[in-house]
Amino acid sequence: MQVQELLEFMKVCADRIVQKSEKYTKTYDADEQLDCIDIVTAKLNDFVQVFKDLIIFLRREEGTYKGGESLRYCMSSYDTFEFKQTEAEVDFLRELLLRNEITHDYFNREMHQQKLIWIMKNCSTGAKDVYSHLEMYCKERDLLKRYINNNA
């Protein structure tokens, strides 16, 4: 896929995370809230996958990739780009590891769900900020038409 396509997918994920987070906070209907949580959970997973692929691609492009593929590695790498991060962006990125917990630790799903609700209420807009910074970075370096191979 082209970098531009990954960024478009990331934008869709970020938009849905924000949209469903806002809907969650505005409704008192328990079924609607659960639907919002389910959608944000799914979109957070997609967002993280694209985030990781883009960060690894960017590290390879600049020749600084050391072989890390973990979410933690990618989060640390993002910080080295020295973007002027918003408070929501900083909080959202700090909480991205929740995606791993939700995915792998169903024994503590209630605790993870409460953390997800906190993200939805407090920093979901940080997803859009991450997308915007990565899009700007890729545009400035003329990377949008480049291809990312998921097997690289």
C-alpha positions as CSV (number, residue, x, y, z in Angstrom):
1,M,0.0,0.0,0.0
2,Q,1.1,3.6,-0.5
3,V,1.8,5.8,2.5
4,Q,-1.1,8.0,1.4
5,E,-3.5,5.1,1.6
6,L,-2.2,4.2,5.1
7,L,-2.6,7.8,6.2
8,E,-6.2,7.9,4.8
9,F,-7.0,4.7,6.8
10,M,-5.5,6.2,9.9
11,K,-7.6,9.4,9.4
12,V,-10.8,7.3,9.1
13,C,-9.8,5.4,12.3
14,A,-9.0,8.7,14.2
15,D,-12.2,10.3,13.0
16,R,-14.3,7.3,14.2
17,I,-12.5,7.2,17.5
18,V,-13.3,10.9,18.1
19,Q,-16.9,10.6,16.7
20,K,-17.8,7.6,18.8
21,S,-16.1,9.0,21.9
22,E,-18.2,12.2,21.6
23,K,-21.3,10.2,21.1
24,Y,-20.5,8.1,24.2
25,T,-20.3,11.2,26.3
26,K,-23.5,12.7,25.0
27,T,-25.8,9.7,25.4
28,Y,-27.1,8.0,28.5
29,D,-28.4,5.0,26.6
30,A,-26.4,2.0,27.9
31,D,-26.7,0.1,24.6
32,E,-25.5,3.0,22.6
33,Q,-22.6,3.5,25.0
34,L,-21.6,-0.1,24.6
35,D,-21.7,0.2,20.8
36,C,-19.5,3.2,21.0
37,I,-17.0,1.3,23.2
38,D,-17.0,-1.6,20.8
39,I,-16.3,0.7,17.8
40,V,-13.6,2.6,19.6
41,T,-11.9,-0.6,20.6
42,A,-11.9,-1.9,17.1
43,K,-10.7,1.4,15.6
44,L,-8.0,1.8,18.3
45,N,-6.6,-1.6,17.2
46,D,-6.6,-0.5,13.5
47,F,-5.1,2.9,14.4
48,V,-2.3,1.2,16.4
49,Q,-1.5,-1.2,13.5
50,V,-1.2,1.7,11.0
51,F,0.7,3.8,13.5
52,K,3.3,1.0,13.9
53,D,3.6,0.4,10.2
54,L,4.1,4.1,9.5
55,I,6.7,4.6,12.3
56,I,8.7,1.6,11.2
57,F,8.6,2.8,7.6
58,L,9.7,6.3,8.6
59,R,12.6,4.9,10.7
60,R,13.7,2.8,7.7
61,E,13.5,5.8,5.4
62,E,15.8,7.9,7.6
63,G,18.2,5.0,8.3
64,T,17.6,4.8,12.0
65,Y,15.5,1.6,12.2
66,K,17.0,-0.8,14.7
67,G,14.6,-3.7,14.3
68,G,12.0,-2.9,17.0
69,E,8.4,-3.7,16.2
70,S,6.7,-3.3,19.5
71,L,4.1,-0.6,20.1
72,R,6.4,0.7,22.9
73,Y,9.3,1.1,20.4
74,C,7.0,2.9,18.0
75,M,5.7,5.3,20.6
76,S,9.2,6.1,21.7
77,S,10.2,6.6,18.1
78,Y,7.3,9.0,17.5
79,D,8.5,11.2,20.3
80,T,11.9,11.6,18.6
81,F,10.3,13.4,15.6
82,E,9.9,16.4,17.9
83,F,6.4,17.3,16.8
84,K,4.8,20.0,18.8
85,Q,2.3,17.7,20.5
86,T,-1.0,18.8,22.0
87,E,-1.9,17.8,25.5
88,A,-4.5,15.4,24.1
89,E,-1.9,13.9,21.8
90,V,0.5,13.3,24.6
91,D,-2.2,11.6,26.8
92,F,-3.5,9.6,23.9
93,L,-0.1,8.3,23.0
94,R,0.7,7.5,26.6
95,E,-2.4,5.4,26.8
96,L,-2.0,3.6,23.4
97,L,-0.5,0.6,25.2
98,L,-4.1,-0.1,26.5
99,R,-4.7,-1.5,23.0
100,N,-2.3,-4.4,23.9
101,E,-4.1,-4.9,27.2
102,I,-7.5,-5.0,25.6
103,T,-6.3,-7.4,22.9
104,H,-4.4,-9.8,25.2
105,D,-5.7,-9.6,28.7
106,Y,-9.4,-10.4,28.8
107,F,-9.2,-11.4,32.4
108,N,-9.1,-7.7,33.3
109,R,-11.5,-6.4,30.7
110,E,-13.6,-4.4,33.1
111,M,-10.5,-2.4,34.2
112,H,-9.3,-2.0,30.6
113,Q,-12.8,-0.8,29.6
114,Q,-12.7,1.9,32.3
115,K,-9.4,3.1,31.0
116,L,-10.8,3.1,27.5
117,I,-13.7,5.2,28.7
118,W,-11.2,7.7,30.3
119,I,-9.5,8.0,26.9
120,M,-12.8,8.5,25.2
121,K,-13.7,11.3,27.6
122,N,-10.4,13.0,27.9
123,C,-8.0,12.6,25.0
124,S,-9.5,10.9,22.0
125,T,-8.8,13.9,19.8
126,G,-5.2,13.1,20.2
127,A,-5.7,10.5,17.6
128,K,-6.4,13.2,15.0
129,D,-3.3,15.1,16.2
130,V,-1.1,12.0,15.7
131,Y,-2.5,11.6,12.2
132,S,-2.0,15.2,11.3
133,H,1.6,15.2,12.4
134,L,2.4,12.0,10.5
135,E,0.6,13.3,7.4
136,M,2.5,16.6,7.5
137,Y,5.8,14.8,8.0
138,C,5.2,12.5,5.0
139,K,4.1,15.4,2.8
140,E,7.1,17.5,3.6
141,R,9.4,14.6,2.7
142,D,7.5,13.6,-0.4
143,L,6.7,10.1,0.9
144,L,3.0,9.9,0.1
145,K,3.4,7.9,-3.1
146,R,6.0,5.5,-1.6
147,Y,4.9,2.0,-0.9
148,I,5.0,0.2,2.4
149,N,5.4,-3.6,2.3
150,N,3.8,-5.3,5.3
151,N,6.4,-8.1,5.0
152,A,9.4,-5.8,4.9
